Every structure is written in structure tokens, then in C-alpha cells.
Amino acid sequence: MRLLVVEDEVRLAAALARGLSAEGFTVDVQHDGPGGLDAARHGDYDAVILDIMLPGLNGYKIIQTLRAERNWVPVLMLSAKDGEYDQSDGLDAGADDYLTKPFSYVVLLARIRALLRRGVRERPAVLSAGDLTLDPATKEVSRGGTPIELTPREFALLEYLMRRGEAVVPKIELLDHVWDAPEDTDPNVVEVYVGYLRRKIDTPFGRSSLRTVRGAGYRLVADQ
């Protein structure tokens, strides 16, 4: 397995390289943002360990650029920035995991192994279905470039459906994941909100993306 470490603290980068090499990994190291981005773009890496505060280009910009280029290499962000919003920003930018300094080397290895088990799969920061887009970080939704205003519940419903791709999602699954509903919640509440959502994302645009699969649930398709 080949890893890329992008870390401007030379001694820490060297220690990581030695430790990971001892675990059987092949490790390349970059000490600045532009070098890290170039290596991640063109190297065939199984995972990237990425610092945030880097000379020339910060880690947020690197991960955003990679994801915009549809490069889905697993990325573990490693940073002294330990605020909850720092971690949220890193994950929303497209990182797969976030570990704060100082860290346990044992935990770092476990996190890397978890990333490698997941493998490379598409994880866009902005979700899309045809010309319908949803940004979980900014809470913005648009269709063909036209902004759409949704309530928090409508947004959560749309986000869950978009994350499920074009799979049919049963009502009970939506109740569990969008409403976190108790057992006695009326399933018809899902139908009500699906209707609200259709009137905002489909009807004004002459689309039929949000479809009912009778007896099974709902699916969101990339209707153009």
C-alpha cells in the first residue's frame, strides 16, 4: 500500500514516514501545499495524510481541488486545529477522516487501516442528480443554477435521497433517518413532505425527478 504524507513539520513528517514504512507501507513525503497537490494528482496512492496549515496552499484547498477533479483518493486530515468547526470544515471539504495533533500513533494506524478498507469510491462534496445540486456544507440547493429555498426538514429529506443515488428508499427508512421517528409516527408524514419537495424541486422546472415507486417507496432520478 502506498501512502502520501503532506506535512510541513519536517521532523513529524520523517517520523511518520519511518513508522509507516516499518508497518509495511510505501511512503512519499511532501512538505508544502503545491507539492502535495501535484503528488496527489499524479501519484497512484491508496491514501493521503494531509496537514491543513501548509506553505503555498492549505489542506482545505488541496482536498477541494482533488474532489472537484473527481479524484477520490481517501484523505485523512491531520491538524493542530482541534475546534469542532475546523473538523467540520475539513470533512465538508471532502476529507474522509480528521485527526488532531497531538495524536496517538496507534489510533493513526487504525484510522489509516479503516480508510484502506473502504477503498476508493466517489464521495463528492456537493451532491447532484442531473441539474439538481445540494451542498451539505452551505445548505444551498439549486436546479440549473436557480436557487431553491427549502425548510430544514425538506433539505434533510432531499439530502438523504440524493445520498442513496437512484435506489428506491422505503418510507420506514426515511422516517428512521430523516425524522428519527418513534414507532407510532404516522408514515403519511413522508408523503406530505415528498409533496412539499416536489413542488419546489420539480414542478417549477417541469421535471419529474422525485418519483413514487408504488408499494416500495421513493427514488430520486437524474431527470433532465
LUMDREN-480210 format. One record per residue: y, z, x of N, C-alpha, C in turn. Coordinates in Angstrom, 1 decimal. Atoms other than C-alpha are relative to their C-alpha. Example, Ala and Ser with C-alpha at 12.3 -4.5 7.8 and 13.67 -1.06 7.14 Angstrom:
2
n.v|n.w|n.u|ca.v|ca.w|ca.u|c.v|c.w|c.u
-1.2|0.0|0.9|-4.5|7.8|12.3|1.2|0.0|0.9
-1.1|0.0|-0.9|-1.1|7.1|13.7|1.1|0.8|-0.8
//
This chain:
224
n.v|n.w|n.u|ca.v|ca.w|ca.u|c.v|c.w|c.u
-1.2|0.0|0.8|0.0|0.0|0.0|1.3|0.0|0.9
-1.2|0.2|-0.8|3.4|-1.0|1.3|1.2|0.6|-0.7
-1.2|-0.7|0.6|6.5|1.2|0.7|1.2|-0.4|0.8
-1.3|0.1|-0.6|10.2|0.7|1.4|0.7|1.3|-0.2
-0.8|-1.2|0.1|12.3|3.7|2.2|1.4|-0.4|0.3
-1.4|0.3|-0.2|16.1|3.2|1.8|0.7|1.3|0.0
-0.5|-1.3|-0.2|17.7|6.3|3.2|0.9|0.0|1.2
-1.0|0.1|-1.1|20.9|6.7|5.4|-0.1|1.2|0.9
0.2|-1.1|-0.9|19.9|10.1|6.8|-1.2|-0.4|0.9
1.0|0.6|-0.9|18.1|8.8|9.9|-1.2|0.9|0.2
1.1|-0.9|-0.3|16.1|11.9|10.6|-1.0|0.2|-1.2
0.8|-0.1|1.2|14.9|12.2|7.0|-0.8|-1.2|-0.2
0.7|1.3|0.1|14.0|8.5|6.9|-1.2|0.0|0.9
1.1|0.0|-1.0|12.0|8.9|10.1|-1.1|0.9|-0.4
1.0|-1.0|0.4|10.2|12.0|8.8|-0.8|-0.6|-1.2
0.8|0.6|1.1|9.3|10.2|5.5|-0.9|-1.1|0.5
0.8|1.1|-0.5|8.1|7.2|7.4|-1.3|0.5|0.7
1.1|-0.6|-0.7|5.9|9.4|9.6|-1.1|0.6|-0.9
0.9|-0.7|0.9|4.5|11.4|6.8|-0.8|-1.0|-0.9
0.6|1.0|0.9|3.8|8.4|4.5|-1.0|-0.8|0.8
0.9|0.7|-0.9|2.2|6.5|7.4|-1.3|0.7|0.2
1.2|-0.8|-0.2|-0.1|9.4|8.0|-0.9|0.1|-1.2
0.8|0.1|1.2|-1.2|9.1|4.4|-0.6|-1.3|-0.3
0.6|1.3|0.2|-2.2|5.5|4.9|0.9|-1.1|-0.5
-0.9|1.0|0.4|0.9|3.7|3.7|0.6|-0.8|1.1
-0.8|0.8|-0.9|2.6|0.9|5.5|1.5|0.2|-0.5
-1.3|-0.4|0.3|6.3|1.9|5.6|1.1|-0.8|0.7
-1.2|0.7|-0.6|9.5|-0.1|6.2|1.2|0.9|-0.4
-1.2|-0.8|0.2|12.9|1.7|6.5|1.2|-0.8|0.1
-1.3|0.5|-0.1|16.4|0.6|5.8|1.0|1.1|-0.2
-1.0|-1.2|0.0|19.5|2.8|6.4|1.3|-0.3|-0.8
-1.3|0.2|0.8|22.2|1.1|4.2|-0.4|-0.8|-1.2
0.2|0.6|1.3|22.6|-0.4|0.8|-0.3|-1.5|0.1
0.3|1.5|0.0|22.8|-4.2|1.6|-1.3|-0.3|0.6
1.3|0.2|-0.6|19.8|-4.0|3.9|-1.1|0.4|-0.9
1.1|-0.4|1.0|17.8|-2.1|1.3|-0.2|-1.0|-1.1
0.2|1.0|1.1|18.6|-4.6|-1.4|-0.6|-1.2|0.5
0.6|1.2|-0.5|17.7|-7.5|0.8|-1.5|0.2|0.2
1.4|-0.3|-0.2|14.4|-5.9|1.8|-0.7|0.1|-1.3
0.7|-0.1|1.3|13.5|-5.0|-1.8|-0.1|-1.3|-0.7
0.1|1.3|0.6|14.3|-8.5|-2.9|-1.1|-0.9|0.6
0.8|1.0|-0.7|12.3|-10.3|-0.3|-1.3|0.5|0.5
1.2|-0.6|-0.5|9.6|-7.8|0.8|-1.0|0.2|-1.2
1.0|-0.2|1.0|6.3|-7.5|-1.1|-0.4|1.4|0.0
0.2|-1.4|0.0|6.5|-3.8|-1.8|-0.7|0.5|-1.2
0.7|-0.6|1.1|4.3|-1.7|-4.0|0.9|1.1|-0.7
-0.9|-1.0|0.6|7.1|0.9|-4.5|1.2|0.2|1.0
-1.2|-0.2|-0.8|10.6|1.7|-3.2|0.5|1.5|-0.2
-0.6|-1.3|0.0|12.0|5.2|-2.3|1.5|-0.2|0.3
-1.4|0.5|-0.1|15.8|4.8|-2.8|0.9|1.2|-0.1
-1.0|-0.9|0.1|18.6|7.1|-2.0|1.2|-0.5|-0.8
-1.2|0.4|0.8|21.8|7.0|-4.1|1.2|-0.3|0.9
-1.2|0.1|-0.8|24.6|7.6|-1.7|-0.3|-0.7|1.4
0.3|0.9|-1.2|24.2|4.7|0.8|1.3|-0.7|0.5
-1.1|0.8|-0.5|26.7|2.9|3.0|-0.1|-1.5|-0.5
-0.1|1.4|0.4|27.8|-0.5|1.7|-0.3|-0.3|-1.4
0.4|0.3|1.4|26.1|-0.4|-1.7|-0.8|1.2|-0.4
0.8|-1.2|0.4|24.9|2.6|-3.6|-1.3|-0.3|-0.8
1.3|0.2|0.6|21.5|3.1|-5.1|0.0|-0.5|-1.4
-0.1|0.5|1.4|22.6|2.6|-8.7|0.2|-1.5|0.0
-0.2|1.5|0.0|23.9|-0.9|-7.8|-1.2|-0.7|0.4
1.3|0.6|-0.4|20.7|-1.7|-6.0|-1.0|-0.2|-1.1
1.0|0.0|1.1|18.5|-0.8|-8.9|0.4|-0.9|-1.1
-0.5|0.8|1.1|20.7|-2.5|-11.4|-0.1|-1.5|0.4
0.2|1.4|-0.5|20.7|-5.7|-9.3|-1.4|-0.5|-0.1
1.4|0.3|0.0|17.0|-5.7|-8.9|-0.5|-0.3|-1.4
0.4|0.2|1.4|16.4|-5.3|-12.6|0.6|-1.2|-0.7
-0.7|1.2|0.5|19.0|-7.9|-13.5|-0.7|-1.3|0.5
0.7|1.2|-0.5|17.0|-10.3|-11.3|-1.5|0.0|-0.4
1.4|-0.1|0.5|13.8|-9.3|-13.1|-1.0|0.4|1.1
0.9|-0.6|-1.1|12.4|-7.5|-10.0|-0.4|1.4|-0.5
0.4|-1.2|0.7|10.3|-4.7|-11.5|-0.8|0.9|1.0
0.6|-0.9|-0.9|9.1|-3.0|-8.3|0.2|1.4|-0.4
-0.3|-1.4|0.3|8.6|0.7|-9.0|0.9|0.7|0.9
-1.0|-0.6|-0.8|11.5|2.7|-7.8|0.1|1.5|-0.3
-0.2|-1.5|0.0|11.7|6.5|-7.0|1.3|0.3|0.6
-1.3|-0.3|-0.6|15.3|7.6|-6.6|-0.1|1.4|0.6
0.1|-1.3|-0.8|15.7|10.4|-4.0|1.5|0.3|0.3
-1.4|-0.2|-0.2|19.1|12.1|-4.0|0.3|1.5|0.0
-0.5|-1.3|0.1|21.0|15.3|-3.4|0.8|0.3|-1.3
-0.8|-0.1|1.3|22.9|14.6|-6.7|-1.0|0.5|-1.0
1.0|-0.6|0.9|21.0|17.0|-9.0|0.5|0.3|-1.4
-0.5|-0.2|1.3|23.1|17.0|-12.1|-0.8|-0.8|-1.0
0.8|0.7|1.0|21.4|16.0|-15.4|0.5|-1.3|-0.3
-0.5|1.3|0.2|23.8|13.2|-15.8|-0.2|-1.0|1.1
0.4|0.8|-1.2|23.1|11.9|-12.3|-1.4|-0.5|-0.2
1.4|0.4|0.2|19.4|11.8|-13.1|-0.1|-1.0|-1.2
0.0|0.9|1.1|20.1|10.2|-16.5|0.5|-1.4|0.4
-0.6|1.3|-0.5|22.3|7.5|-14.8|-1.0|-0.8|0.8
1.0|0.7|-0.8|19.5|6.7|-12.3|-1.1|-0.6|-0.9
1.1|0.5|0.9|16.8|6.4|-15.0|0.5|-1.1|-0.9
-0.6|1.0|0.9|19.1|4.4|-17.3|0.3|-1.3|0.8
-0.2|1.2|-0.8|19.9|2.0|-14.4|-1.2|-0.8|0.2
1.2|0.8|-0.2|16.3|1.1|-14.2|-1.0|0.7|0.9
1.0|-0.6|-0.8|14.6|3.6|-11.9|-1.1|0.6|-0.8
1.2|-0.4|0.7|11.1|4.8|-12.7|-0.1|1.5|0.1
0.1|-1.5|-0.2|11.5|8.4|-11.4|1.2|0.4|0.9
-1.2|-0.6|-0.7|14.1|10.7|-9.8|-0.4|1.3|0.6
0.4|-1.3|-0.7|13.5|13.5|-7.3|1.2|0.4|0.8
-1.2|-0.5|-0.6|16.3|15.7|-6.0|-0.3|0.7|1.4
0.1|-0.6|-1.3|16.8|16.9|-2.4|0.6|1.5|-0.1
1.2|0.1|-0.8|15.6|19.2|-1.0|-1.2|-0.1|-0.9
1.2|0.2|0.8|12.1|18.3|-2.3|-1.2|0.4|0.7
1.3|-0.3|-0.6|8.5|19.2|-1.8|-0.7|-1.3|0.3
0.6|1.2|-0.4|6.7|16.6|0.2|-1.3|-0.2|-0.8
1.2|0.2|0.9|3.5|17.3|-1.9|0.4|-0.6|-1.3
-0.5|0.5|1.3|5.5|16.6|-5.1|0.4|-1.5|0.2
-0.3|1.4|-0.3|6.9|13.4|-3.5|-1.2|-0.9|0.0
1.3|0.8|-0.1|3.4|12.1|-2.7|-0.6|-0.1|-1.4
0.5|0.1|1.3|2.3|12.9|-6.2|0.8|-0.9|-0.9
-0.8|0.9|0.8|5.2|11.1|-7.7|-0.2|-1.5|0.4
0.3|1.4|-0.5|4.5|8.0|-5.5|-1.3|-0.5|-0.5
1.3|0.4|0.5|0.9|8.0|-6.5|0.0|-0.3|-1.5
-0.2|0.2|1.4|1.9|8.2|-10.1|0.6|-1.4|-0.3
-0.6|1.3|0.1|4.2|5.2|-9.7|-1.0|-1.2|0.3
0.9|1.0|-0.4|1.5|3.2|-8.0|-1.1|-0.2|-1.0
1.0|0.2|1.1|-1.0|3.9|-10.8|0.5|-0.8|-1.1
-0.6|0.8|1.1|1.4|2.5|-13.3|0.1|-1.5|0.4
-0.1|1.4|-0.5|1.8|-0.7|-11.2|1.3|-0.6|-0.4
-1.3|0.7|0.3|4.5|-3.3|-11.7|-0.1|-0.6|-1.4
-0.1|0.5|1.4|5.4|-4.0|-15.3|1.5|-0.1|-0.3
-1.4|0.2|0.3|8.6|-5.2|-16.9|0.6|1.2|-0.7
-0.7|-1.2|0.5|11.0|-2.3|-17.6|1.5|-0.3|0.0
-1.4|0.3|0.0|14.3|-3.8|-18.5|0.9|1.1|-0.4
-0.9|-1.1|0.3|17.3|-1.5|-18.6|0.7|-0.3|-1.4
-0.6|0.4|1.3|18.7|-3.5|-21.6|-1.2|-0.7|-0.7
1.0|0.6|0.8|16.2|-4.3|-24.3|0.5|-1.2|-0.8
-0.4|1.2|0.7|16.2|-7.7|-26.0|-1.2|-0.5|-0.9
0.9|0.7|0.8|14.5|-9.6|-28.8|0.7|-1.3|-0.5
-0.8|1.2|0.3|15.8|-13.2|-28.9|1.4|0.3|0.4
-1.4|-0.2|-0.3|19.6|-12.9|-29.1|0.5|1.4|-0.4
-0.4|-1.4|0.3|19.5|-9.3|-30.2|-0.2|0.9|1.2
0.1|-0.8|-1.2|20.2|-6.8|-27.4|0.3|1.4|-0.3
-0.3|-1.4|0.2|20.2|-3.0|-27.2|0.0|0.7|1.4
-0.1|-0.7|-1.3|21.4|-0.9|-24.3|-0.1|1.5|-0.2
0.2|-1.4|0.3|19.9|2.6|-24.4|1.0|0.9|0.7
-0.9|-0.8|-0.7|22.4|3.9|-21.9|1.4|0.1|-0.7
-1.3|0.1|0.6|25.6|2.8|-23.6|0.0|0.1|-1.5
0.2|-0.1|1.4|24.2|2.9|-27.1|0.7|-1.2|-0.7
-0.6|1.2|0.6|25.5|-0.7|-27.7|-1.1|-0.9|-0.4
0.9|1.0|0.6|23.8|-3.2|-29.9|0.8|-1.3|-0.3
-0.7|1.3|0.3|24.8|-6.9|-30.2|-1.0|-1.1|-0.4
0.8|1.1|0.3|23.5|-10.1|-31.6|0.8|-1.3|0.3
-0.8|1.2|-0.4|24.6|-13.4|-30.0|1.3|0.4|0.5
-1.2|-0.4|-0.6|27.3|-11.4|-28.3|0.9|0.7|-1.0
-0.8|-0.7|1.0|28.6|-9.9|-31.6|-0.4|1.4|-0.1
0.4|-1.4|0.1|28.7|-6.1|-31.5|-0.5|0.4|-1.4
0.6|-0.5|1.2|26.7|-4.3|-34.2|0.1|1.6|0.0
-0.1|-1.5|0.1|27.6|-0.7|-35.3|-1.2|0.6|-0.8
1.2|-0.7|0.6|24.5|1.5|-36.0|0.2|1.5|-0.1
0.1|-1.5|0.0|24.1|5.1|-37.0|-1.0|0.4|1.0
1.0|-0.5|-1.0|22.1|7.3|-34.6|-1.4|-0.3|-0.4
1.4|0.2|0.5|19.0|7.1|-36.8|-0.3|-1.5|0.0
0.3|1.4|0.0|19.3|3.3|-37.2|-0.2|-0.5|1.5
0.2|0.3|-1.4|19.7|3.0|-33.4|-1.3|0.4|0.5
1.3|-0.5|-0.5|16.7|5.1|-32.7|-1.2|-0.8|-0.6
1.0|0.8|0.7|14.6|3.1|-35.2|-0.1|-1.4|0.7
0.0|1.3|-0.7|15.7|-0.2|-33.6|-0.6|0.1|1.4
0.5|-0.2|-1.4|15.1|1.1|-30.1|-1.5|0.1|0.1
1.4|-0.2|0.0|11.6|2.2|-30.9|-0.8|-1.3|-0.3
0.6|1.3|0.4|10.7|-1.1|-32.5|0.1|-1.0|1.2
-0.2|0.9|-1.2|12.1|-3.0|-29.5|-0.9|0.3|1.1
0.8|-0.5|-1.1|10.2|-0.9|-27.0|-1.5|-0.4|-0.3
1.4|0.3|0.3|7.0|-1.8|-28.9|-0.3|-1.5|0.0
0.1|1.4|0.0|7.6|-5.5|-28.4|-0.2|-0.6|-1.3
0.2|0.6|1.3|6.2|-7.6|-31.2|-1.2|0.6|-0.7
1.1|-0.7|0.6|3.5|-5.1|-32.1|0.3|0.5|-1.4
-0.2|-0.6|1.4|3.0|-4.0|-35.7|0.0|1.5|0.1
-0.2|-1.4|-0.2|4.3|-0.4|-35.9|-0.2|0.6|-1.4
0.2|-0.6|1.3|2.9|1.7|-38.8|1.1|1.0|-0.4
-1.0|-1.0|0.4|5.2|3.9|-40.9|-0.2|1.4|0.6
0.3|-1.4|-0.5|3.5|7.1|-39.8|0.4|0.1|1.5
-0.5|-0.1|-1.4|4.2|6.2|-36.1|1.5|0.1|0.1
-1.4|0.0|0.0|7.8|5.6|-36.9|0.5|1.4|-0.4
-0.4|-1.3|0.4|8.0|8.9|-38.7|-0.2|1.0|1.1
0.3|-0.9|-1.1|6.4|10.7|-35.7|1.0|-0.1|1.1
-0.8|0.2|-1.2|8.6|9.1|-33.1|1.5|-0.1|-0.2
-1.4|0.2|0.2|11.9|8.4|-34.7|0.6|1.2|-0.8
-0.4|-1.2|0.8|12.1|11.3|-37.2|-0.5|1.3|0.4
0.7|-1.2|-0.4|9.8|13.8|-35.6|-0.3|0.8|-1.3
0.0|-0.5|1.3|9.0|14.4|-39.2|-1.2|1.0|-0.3
1.1|-0.8|0.5|6.9|17.2|-40.8|-0.9|-0.8|-0.9
1.0|0.8|0.8|3.8|16.2|-42.7|0.4|-0.4|-1.4
-0.3|0.2|1.4|5.4|16.4|-46.1|1.2|-1.0|-0.1
-1.1|0.9|0.1|8.2|13.9|-45.2|-0.4|-1.3|-0.8
0.3|1.2|0.8|8.3|11.0|-47.7|0.0|-1.2|0.9
0.0|1.2|-0.8|7.2|7.8|-45.8|1.0|-1.0|-0.5
-1.0|1.1|0.6|9.6|5.8|-48.1|1.3|0.1|0.8
-1.2|-0.1|-0.7|12.4|7.1|-45.9|0.1|-1.1|1.1
0.1|1.1|-1.0|11.2|4.5|-43.3|0.5|-1.3|-0.7
-0.4|1.2|0.7|11.6|1.7|-45.9|1.5|0.0|-0.2
-1.4|-0.1|0.3|15.1|2.9|-46.7|0.8|-0.4|1.3
-0.7|0.3|-1.2|16.2|2.7|-43.1|-0.3|-1.4|0.6
0.2|1.4|-0.4|14.5|-0.5|-42.4|0.9|-1.0|-0.8
-1.0|0.8|0.8|16.6|-1.9|-45.3|1.4|0.0|0.6
-1.3|-0.1|-0.6|19.7|-0.5|-43.8|0.2|-0.9|1.3
0.0|0.7|-1.3|18.8|-2.0|-40.4|0.1|-1.5|-0.2
0.0|1.4|0.3|18.1|-5.4|-41.8|1.4|-0.5|-0.4
-1.3|0.5|0.5|21.5|-5.6|-43.5|1.0|0.0|1.1
-0.9|0.0|-1.1|23.1|-5.0|-40.1|-0.4|-1.0|1.1
0.4|0.8|-1.1|21.0|-6.9|-37.6|-0.5|-1.4|-0.4
0.5|1.3|0.4|19.6|-9.8|-39.7|0.9|-0.7|-1.0
-0.7|0.7|1.1|21.4|-10.6|-42.9|1.3|-0.7|0.4
-1.3|0.7|-0.3|24.9|-11.3|-41.5|-0.2|-1.2|1.0
0.2|1.0|-1.0|23.4|-13.6|-38.9|-1.0|-1.1|-0.4
0.9|1.0|0.5|21.0|-15.5|-41.1|-1.4|0.1|0.8
1.2|-0.1|-0.7|18.0|-14.1|-39.2|-1.0|0.8|-0.8
1.0|-0.8|0.6|14.7|-12.5|-40.1|-0.9|0.6|1.1
0.7|-0.6|-1.2|13.7|-10.5|-37.0|-0.9|1.2|-0.4
0.7|-1.2|0.4|12.7|-7.3|-38.7|-0.9|-0.3|-1.2
0.9|0.4|1.0|9.6|-8.1|-40.7|-1.0|1.1|-0.5
1.0|-0.9|0.6|7.3|-6.2|-43.0|-1.4|-0.7|0.0
1.4|0.5|0.1|3.6|-6.6|-42.5|-0.7|0.8|-1.0
0.5|-0.8|1.1|2.2|-5.6|-45.8|-1.3|0.8|0.2
1.1|-0.8|-0.2|-0.1|-2.7|-45.7|-0.2|0.5|1.4
0.2|-0.3|-1.4|0.3|-2.3|-41.9|1.3|0.7|0.6
-1.2|-0.5|-0.6|3.9|-1.6|-41.0|1.1|-1.0|0.2
-1.1|0.9|-0.3|6.8|-3.4|-39.4|-0.1|-0.5|1.5
-0.1|0.5|-1.4|7.4|-5.6|-36.4|1.3|-0.7|0.2
-1.2|0.7|-0.4|10.4|-7.0|-34.6|-0.3|-1.2|0.8
0.3|1.3|-0.7|10.2|-10.6|-33.5|1.2|-0.6|0.5
-1.1|0.7|-0.7|12.4|-12.7|-31.3|0.5|-1.2|-0.8
-0.4|1.1|0.9|13.8|-14.7|-34.2|1.3|-0.6|0.5
-1.2|0.7|-0.5|16.4|-17.3|-33.1|0.7|-0.7|-1.1
//
